[in-house]
């Protein structure tokens, strides 16, 4: 059964949906650029069989506020505020695409809050192609002003961005989408090598493998969280 709710984090109201036993160990899911918590409708209930799962609409996306002020660091602080408001001390944190970058920042700056970290098709912190840019077909469910601001950061994360990977102390799983992905794959092994406790796997379902191969992705996440 899916629950939907909102929570105020500072000046931003964030929407989220939840699955699983209310007393289960908490897992937080973060969507990619131009997505929303709805992206997790296939994988979320599967993960909810084992965990209490919360899928968040990041600022400027879905049913959350669209405040016209966007960067990855603000989104990371929103996530920490969300954990505070729900009184979640430590969580399993899963991020797809842009959400994976946000999850990395949370793990780097707030290591005490992240039990384990999963990065699904997250752009690497090196200059280059920032990856897919939302969904151009039909009406969109995100603030289009968020896209250029975030893509600029993803394309040019700064000369020291990769150094932060060494600050991640949480056991980490990097999941690549394989040759069908629309995101550059060749730097994913570099990311995995720079995180101290990390392994890399490929689920050949393309960039959105959490939708196209939801059962496989949920199984890998569950196995990782219980290993």
C-alpha positions, 0 to 999 in steps of 0.5 A, a space after each residue: 500500500 502506498 502512502 502520500 504526504 508532505 513535510 515542511 523543510 525550512 521554506 520548502 514543502 516536500 512531497 513524498 510517497 511511502 511503502 512498507 511496514 511503518 516500523 521497518 528500517 528506513 530507505 530513502 529514494 531520490 529521483 533524477 533530473 526531470 523526474 519525481 517520486 513516481 519514478 519509483 512506483 515499480 521498484 518502491 513496492 518491491 523494496 517495501 516488502 523488506 523496508 520502510 521506503 520513502 521516495 522524495 520529490 526533490 525541490 522543483 519536481 513533482 508535488 514539491 515546491 518550485 522555489 526558483 532556487 536550485 543547486 545540488 547542495 540545496 537539494 542535499 540539505 533538503 534531504 537532510 532536513 527531510 530526515 530530521 523532520 521524519 526523525 530518521 537517524 540513519 537510512 539506506 540512501 538510493 539515488 538515480 541520476 541527479 538524485 545519485 549526485 545528491 545522495 553522494 553529497 549527503 553521504 560526503 557531508 553527513 556520513 552519520 546519516 547514511 547507513 548504506 549508499 546506492 548510486 544508480 546511473 549517477 553522473 560522475 563528478 568529472 567535467 563532461 556530458 551531464 547525462 539525460 536532460 529530463 523528459 521533453 515529451 508532452 507536459 512536464 512535472 518539474 520546474 524547467 528553470 531547474 534543468 539548466 542550473 543543475 545540468 551546469 553543475 553536473 557538466 562542470 562540478 569543479 576541480 575538487 569534486 572527485 576528491 569528495 568521493 574519498 569522504 564517503 565512509 558508507 558501504 556503497 553500490 554503484 549500478 551502471 545501466 550498460 550499453 543501452 544507457 543514454 549516460 556515459 558509462 566509462 567513468 563509473 569504474 573511476 567513481 567506484 575506485 575512489 569510494 573506499 568501500 564500494 563495488 560496481 555492478 551493471 544491470 543492462 536495462 539502460 539509464 532508467 533500469 529502476 523502471 525497466 528492470 525494477 525487479 532486478 534493481 530491487 533484488 540487488 539493493 535488497 541483497 546489498 542492504 542485507 549483506 
